[in-house]
Amino acid sequence: MSNLVIVESPSKAKTIQKYLGKDYKVAASVGHIRDLPAAKLSVDIKNDFAPKYAIVKGKEKLVKELKNMVSDADKVYLATDPDREGEAISWHLATVLDLDINDKNRVKFNEINKTSVLQGIKNPEKIDLDLVDAQQARRILDRIVGYKLSPFVSQKIRRGLSAGRVQSVAVRLIVDREEEIRAFNPEEYWTIDAKLIAPSSKKAFSATLTADENGKVKIENKAQSDAYLNRLDGADYIVDSVKKGTRKRQPAPPFTTSTLQQEASRKLGFQGKRTMKVAQELYEGMEVKGVGTTGLITYMRTDSLRISEESRQSGNEYIRSNFGEKYLPSKPRYYKTKASAQDGHEAIRPTIPTLSPDAVKDSLTQDQYKLYSLIWKRFMASLMAECVQDTVKVEISAAKPEDRANGKHCIFSASGYSIKFEGYTRIYEVSTDDDEEGESVLPEIKDNDALKLKSLDGNQHFTQPPARYTEASLIKELEETGVGRPSTYVSIVSTILAREYVVRDKKQLKPTELGEAVVGLLKKQFPNIVNVKFTANMESDLDKVENGEVDYIAMLHTFYDGFENTLQKAKDDMSGVKIQLQEDVTDIPCEKCGRMMVVKVGRFGKFLACPGYPECKNTKPFVVQTNAKCPVCGGKVIEKKSKKGYTFYGCDNYPECNFMTWDKPTDEICPDCGKSLFKRKGGLLVCLNEGCGYEKKAERKKRTKKED
């Protein structure tokens, strides 16, 4: 062996090995081999924040194997992912494996295919120490905030809590939105909606009252609505004007990390973590029938909208061959990347644009196929001609003959469109979080047409509060406000859910009482930590470190000096203060003194304790109850955890009753024997009463448009 290439992922190593051949050995570090130990702060604050790194626990054997490979190699290439984190991993590898930091041994691949890999190997660079410093600065900042602030929050609210620099801002956004919703006062309003039929059609179309002889109409209550309905009783409807026009719609740009996560959430129902896992697989490569081993998409952590001219030409050729020349714009379309974007990589696109989703379907898992289809269609649509729509707006005069003679009339409006040229919409349409009905296609209508009234209704409405964040809309907000970066969005959402500061309510993110308490404490005592602009400025400073414009140690000093003073003041101000959460109080009475027991968190998880401590020291295990009854003895079925942390269910009369199951308890009752039904994987409801055998398929809840 003369050449050693070290990557992060074993699957990526397998793909690259096939391209490089027998003169190269490709090994995987399986992520970081060195990091800040979790048991302590591991940052020497007094010595310019010097990090105290150690080999990641469990990777000692791997490091030894890599050292042996390095000693046998004539040349070592570090080919970790092409971003800050990847650059830091390469630097850690170089340091631990005694490689020359000044050697040109850093190789980057924006896409994993033979051409890119061979070109990257031919053009190695030095490790970018500015990128490494930016990653170290972020890691140290997060460690300082987490390890200094978390004990304070735990002491004041509940043991075992933690606070993060970026995650706390995300929770604040969700809490602030919840407060807006609570403070919102709905206002009543009414609309008068007509269903009308044109002479040219038998199908009714909708029109809404917008004005009368005095101008625009605003109907605030039922009395006003009824007055208009009485006024329009017996009215005729005549078309006043028909305004026709043309509207052009441009395609969305190819995906960035943020927009991919948003669209995968809306269209596929994927959570961010699932999206990025599948995207990583598509980037690292797989065996594709008729093509061989290749990566199917470019690097998936990016905020750039730039694409290579080669990919543009390849995509254009596919469009020309499969749809025709008219589906290409008259001149190439270029998308402007945000000024704050790092622009280190291209947008997310297929590495081989001519490789359609159907061509690779048999080589992919279902998730891989769905995500590749989304990326491929979005990229192709971004190259295609605009969609051209013929628009029409109709104004209709409604009045009784005697009112019309006296100049009294009501104006109804209707608008719609028809497709003149479908353009990019032939393969792709962008999804949104809105669930409002769009325009409809109107029948052929001419000036002075007399319309037939099918129905006329007054409909009550109330103004709606702002919607809670979904994962997609939260990521969009984080991106727009400059909080976090493409590589951090998934971890932000995952962390705040894992810490139980936020819960999912269907697709919406809703703060818990715990999350609101933490945010309230931080807003009062550490306003900068949960300040969106302050956190965005920190991200900007990290970008400046990456660009070599700011020294990262000076940046850390600027942050820490103010943070340390604020922390000490908060400790002084809240000495002896403890915040009590209502959600911690249960309806379980203490057998010794009668007080309602509260949930506490100890070294081994949650438990119940008497709030009368130290007078009453009664404690008992924390049990998650279900509504199901044990099919063996009739006792309560409770949720339990295995030694490896897996959830199962058992009888609370254990050890007298040994009933246990992996099937999830439900509220439904068996129609044959009256015992509780349990839900198996795959959606089958079964009765576990020995000798019964009843089973049925679980009914799928119909999803409303709003839930979608």
Secondary structure by P-SEA (a helix, b strand, c coil): ccbbbbbccaaaaaaaaaaacccbbbbbccccccccccccccccccccccccccccccaaaaaaaaaaaaaaccbbbbbccccaaaaaaaaaaaaaaccccccccbbbbccccaaaaaaaaaccccccaaaaaaaaaaaaaaaaaaaacaaaaaaacccbbbbbaaaaaaaaaaaaaaaaaaabbbbbbbbbbbbbbcccccbbbbbbbccccccbbbbccaaaaaaaaaaacbbbbbbcbbbbbbbbbbbbccccaaaaaaaaaacccccaaaaaaaaaaaaaccccccccccccccccccccccccaaaaaaaaaaaaacccccccccbbbbbbcccccccccccccccccccccccccccccaaaaaaaaaaaaaaaaaabbbbbbbbbbbbbbbbcaaaaaaccbbbbbbbbcccccccccccbbbbcccccccccccccccccbbbbbcbbbbbbbbbbccccccaaaaaaaaaaacccccccaaaaaaaaaaaccccccccbbbbcaaaaaaaaaaaacccccccaaaaaaaaaaaaaaaaccccaaaaaaaaaaaaaaaaaaaaaaaccbbbbbccccccccccccccbbbbbbccccbbbbbccccccbbbbbbbbcccccccccccbbbbbcccccccccccccccccccccccccccccccccccbbbbcccbbbbbccccccccccccccccccccc
